[in-house]
């Protein structure tokens, strides 16, 4: 039986001369994705996002945009154990452009929607970005 794990993350964006740029992180295992991490005991999901964002990027000025809470699920094996992971993604704005990535990542980039869609490794991440972009355009 799979062990369950709850995580929270965010599609983080900033505005640059009228353009919307999305933050992507290059994880050590080789995939491009958003900020995300495990919910610690006693944390609310948005608290997890704030903590993980600060730890993974150094960004501390997040402003959550209401109207987005996208949930994805997937299974993976860690140390021989099957994990069923549920991740809730929010949409958050920052004015910070300088990112200090954690040792969990190889690189980061700020990209337009079209470029980000091409760079994201997994289809579920692309669907989350699509939902975020739709919300920002309405």
SERO-4910 file (N, C-alpha, C, O; in steps of 0.05 Angstrom, whole numbers):
BEGIN
 pado doro    nc1    nc2    nc3   cac1   cac2   cac3    cc1    cc2    cc3    oc1    oc2    oc3
  Unk    A     17    -24      0      0      0      0     18     25      0     38     26     14
  Unk    A     10     44    -15     25     69    -18     22     87      7      1     88     19
  Unk    A     44    100     14     43    120     35     34    146     23     42    153      1
  Unk    A     17    161     37      7    186     26     25    209     35     35    209     58
  Unk    A     28    229     18     44    253     24     29    277     13     21    278    -10
  Unk    A     26    298     30     13    323     22     34    344     18     51    349     35
  Unk    A     32    358     -5     50    380    -10     34    404    -20     11    401    -27
  Unk    A     47    427    -20     35    451    -31     56    466    -47     80    465    -41
  Unk    A     47    481    -67     65    495    -84     52    520    -96     28    526    -90
  Unk    A     67    534   -113     56    558   -125     67    562   -153     90    557   -158
  Unk    A     49    572   -170     58    584   -195     64    613   -188     45    629   -182
  Unk    A     89    620   -188     98    647   -180    103    663   -205    117    654   -223
  Unk    A     92    687   -206     96    704   -229    104    732   -220    100    740   -197
  Unk    A    116    747   -239    121    775   -235    116    790   -261    115    777   -283
  Unk    A    112    816   -259    108    832   -283    134    846   -290    148    856   -272
  Unk    A    140    847   -316    164    860   -325    158    875   -351    154    863   -372
  Unk    A    156    901   -349    148    918   -372    123    908   -386    122    906   -410
  Unk    A    103    902   -370     77    893   -380     76    864   -388     54    854   -394
  Unk    A     98    850   -386     98    821   -392     95    805   -366    105    813   -345
  Unk    A     81    783   -367     79    764   -345    101    743   -348    102    729   -368
  Unk    A    118    740   -327    139    720   -327    134    701   -304    128    709   -282
  Unk    A    137    675   -310    133    654   -291    160    642   -282    178    639   -297
  Unk    A    162    636   -256    186    624   -244    185    594   -247    167    581   -238
  Unk    A    206    584   -260    210    555   -262    236    547   -248    256    562   -249
  Unk    A    236    524   -234    259    514   -221    268    488   -234    252    471   -241
  Unk    A    294    485   -237    306    461   -249    315    443   -225    335    449   -212
  Unk    A    301    422   -220    306    404   -198    331    387   -204    337    382   -227
  Unk    A    345    378   -183    369    362   -186    364    337   -202    383    327   -216
  Unk    A    340    326   -200    335    301   -215    328    306   -245    323    288   -260
  Unk    A    330    332   -253    329    338   -281    304    350   -292    303    357   -316
  Unk    A    283    352   -276    258    363   -287    254    392   -280    265    402   -260
  Unk    A    238    406   -296    231    434   -291    203    434   -279    185    420   -289
  Unk    A    199    450   -258    173    451   -245    171    477   -229    188    495   -231
  Unk    A    151    479   -212    146    502   -195    156    497   -167    164    474   -160
  Unk    A    156    518   -151    162    515   -122    141    496   -110    117    500   -114
  Unk    A    151    477    -94    132    460    -80    147    445    -58    171    442    -59
  Unk    A    132    436    -38    144    421    -16    124    409      3    100    415      2
  Unk    A    134    391     20    117    377     39    106    396     60    119    414     69
  Unk    A     80    391     66     67    405     88     78    394    115     77    370    120
  Unk    A     88    412    131     98    405    158     74    403    177     54    416    173
  Unk    A     77    387    199     55    385    219     47    413    229     64    429    236
  Unk    A     21    417    229     10    442    240      9    465    219     -2    486    225
  Unk    A     20    461    195     20    482    175     -6    482    158    -17    460    152
  Unk    A    -15    505    151    -36    508    131    -22    507    104      2    512    102
  Unk    A    -37    501     83    -24    498     56    -10    523     47     12    522     37
  Unk    A    -22    546     51    -10    571     42     15    577     59     34    589     49
  Unk    A     16    569     84     40    573    101     63    556     90     86    564     89
  Unk    A     56    532     80     76    515     67     88    529     43    112    529     39
  Unk    A     70    540     27     80    554      2     99    577     10    120    580     -3
  Unk    A     91    593     30    108    615     38    135    605     48    156    616     40
  Unk    A    135    584     64    160    573     75    177    561     53    201    567     51
  Unk    A    165    545     36    180    532     15    191    552     -5    214    549    -15
  Unk    A    176    572    -11    185    593    -30    210    607    -19    229    612    -33
  Unk    A    209    614      7    232    628     20    256    609     20    278    618     14
  Unk    A    252    583     26    274    564     28    286    559      0    310    558     -3
  Unk    A    269    555    -20    278    547    -46    287    570    -64    303    565    -83
  Unk    A    278    594    -59    284    617    -77    293    642    -64    304    660    -77
  Unk    A    289    645    -38    295    670    -24    273    691    -27    276    712    -15
  Unk    A    252    685    -41    230    704    -45    212    704    -20    203    683    -11
  Unk    A    207    728    -10    191    730     14    167    749     12    153    754     31
  Unk    A    162    759    -12    141    779    -16    117    768    -32    107    782    -50
  Unk    A    109    744    -27     87    732    -42     60    745    -36     54    752    -14
  Unk    A     45    749    -57     17    758    -55      0    738    -69      2    735    -93
  Unk    A    -16    723    -54    -33    703    -66    -56    716    -82    -67    735    -74
  Unk    A    -61    704   -105    -83    713   -122   -106    694   -119   -103    670   -124
  Unk    A   -129    704   -109   -152    687   -104   -162    675   -130   -160    687   -152
  Unk    A   -174    651   -128   -187    639   -151   -173    615   -162   -183    603   -181
  Unk    A   -149    609   -151   -135    585   -161   -127    567   -138   -113    575   -120
  Unk    A   -135    542   -140   -126    521   -123   -127    495   -139   -148    481   -139
  Unk    A   -106    489   -154   -104    466   -172    -91    443   -158    -69    446   -147
  Unk    A   -104    420   -158    -93    396   -144    -84    376   -165    -99    369   -184
  Unk    A    -60    366   -161    -50    344   -178    -42    320   -159    -36    324   -136
  Unk    A    -43    296   -170    -34    273   -155    -16    256   -173    -20    255   -197
  Unk    A      3    243   -161     20    225   -175     33    206   -155     34    211   -131
  Unk    A     44    184   -166     58    164   -150     87    164   -158     94    168   -181
  Unk    A    104    159   -138    133    156   -143    144    137   -122    132    132   -102
  Unk    A    168    127   -128    182    109   -109    205    124    -97    222    136   -111
  Unk    A    207    124    -70    229    137    -56    240    116    -36    225    106    -19
  Unk    A    265    110    -38    278     90    -20    262     64    -20    259     52      1
  Unk    A    253     56    -43    239     30    -46    210     31    -36    196     10    -37
  Unk    A    200     54    -28    173     56    -18    155     72    -38    164     93    -48
  Unk    A    131     61    -43    113     75    -61     99     98    -46     88     94    -25
  Unk    A    101    122    -58     89    146    -46     67    156    -64     71    159    -89
  Unk    A     43    161    -53     22    174    -68     21    203    -59     14    209    -36
  Unk    A     29    221    -77     32    249    -70      9    266    -81      0    263   -104
  Unk    A     -2    284    -64    -22    303    -72    -10    331    -68      0    337    -47
  Unk    A    -10    347    -89      1    374    -88    -21    394    -95    -34    391   -116
  Unk    A    -25    414    -78    -43    436    -84    -27    460    -92     -9    468    -77
  Unk    A    -32    471   -116    -18    494   -126    -35    519   -124    -59    518   -131
  Unk    A    -23    541   -115    -36    567   -115    -22    585   -135     -1    577   -146
  Unk    A    -33    608   -139    -22    628   -157    -12    651   -139    -27    660   -122
  Unk    A     13    660   -142     23    681   -125     41    700   -141     56    692   -159
  Unk    A     38    726   -135     54    747   -148     77    755   -130     74    755   -106
  Unk    A     99    763   -143    122    774   -128    132    798   -144    128    800   -168
  Unk    A    145    816   -130    160    838   -143    189    832   -144    205    848   -155
  Unk    A    198    810   -132    226    802   -131    234    789   -157    221    771   -167
  Unk    A    256    798   -169    266    785   -193    291    769   -188    297    750   -203
  Unk    A    306    775   -167    331    761   -161    323    736   -144    310    738   -123
  Unk    A    332    713   -153    326    688   -140    352    675   -130    372    674   -144
  Unk    A    351    665   -105    373    650    -93    364    621    -90    351    615    -70
  Unk    A    371    604   -109    361    577   -108    374    561    -86    397    566    -79
  Unk    A    360    541    -76    370    524    -55    387    501    -68    387    498    -92
  Unk    A    401    486    -51    416    463    -61    399    441    -74    410    423    -87
  Unk    A    372    443    -71    354    424    -84    352    428   -114    341    411   -129
  Unk    A    362    450   -124    358    458   -152    385    464   -166    405    471   -154
  Unk    A    384    460   -193    407    466   -209    406    494   -220    427    507   -224
  Unk    A    381    504   -226    379    530   -239    350    540   -235    333    526   -225
  Unk    A    346    564   -244    319    576   -245    317    594   -269    338    601   -281
  Unk    A    293    601   -277    289    620   -299    262    633   -296    243    621   -286
  Unk    A    260    657   -306    234    671   -308    227    671   -338    242    680   -355
  Unk    A    204    659   -345    197    656   -373    168    664   -378    151    664   -361
  Unk    A    163    671   -404    136    677   -413    120    651   -412    131    629   -409
  Unk    A     94    654   -415     76    630   -415     84    610   -436     87    586   -430
  Unk    A     88    619   -460     94    600   -482    120    585   -477    122    561   -481
  Unk    A    141    599   -469    167    586   -464    165    567   -440    175    545   -440
  Unk    A    151    576   -419    147    559   -395    132    534   -402    139    512   -392
  Unk    A    112    536   -419     97    512   -427    115    492   -441    112    467   -437
  Unk    A    134    501   -456    153    483   -470    173    472   -451    182    449   -454
  Unk    A    181    487   -430    202    478   -412    192    458   -391    207    440   -383
  Unk    A    168    462   -381    157    445   -360    158    416   -369    150    409   -391
  Unk    A    168    399   -351    173    371   -358    147    354   -359    144    338   -376
  Unk    A    129    359   -340    106    342   -337     80    355   -346     76    379   -343
  Unk    A     63    338   -357     37    348   -367     20    360   -345      7    381   -349
  Unk    A     21    348   -321      5    360   -299     14    388   -292     -2    405   -284
  Unk    A     40    393   -294     51    420   -289     41    439   -310     34    462   -305
  Unk    A     40    430   -335     30    447   -357      1    454   -353     -8    476   -359
  Unk    A    -15    435   -343    -43    441   -338    -47    461   -315    -65    477   -316
  Unk    A    -29    460   -295    -30    479   -273    -23    507   -284    -36    526   -277
  Unk    A     -2    509   -300      6    535   -312    -17    546   -329    -22    570   -329
  Unk    A    -29    528   -344    -51    537   -362    -74    549   -345    -85    570   -352
  Unk    A    -81    536   -323   -102    547   -305    -93    574   -293   -110    592   -292
  Unk    A    -68    577   -286    -58    602   -274    -59    624   -295    -68    646   -289
  Unk    A    -50    618   -319    -50    638   -340    -78    647   -348    -83    671   -353
  Unk    A    -97    628   -349   -125    635   -355   -136    654   -334   -149    673   -341
  Unk    A   -130    649   -309   -140    666   -287   -129    694   -290   -143    714   -286
  Unk    A   -103    696   -296    -91    723   -299   -102    738   -323   -102    763   -323
  Unk    A   -110    724   -344   -121    738   -368   -150    747   -364   -159    763   -380
  Unk    A   -164    736   -344   -192    744   -340   -195    768   -322   -217    776   -316
***
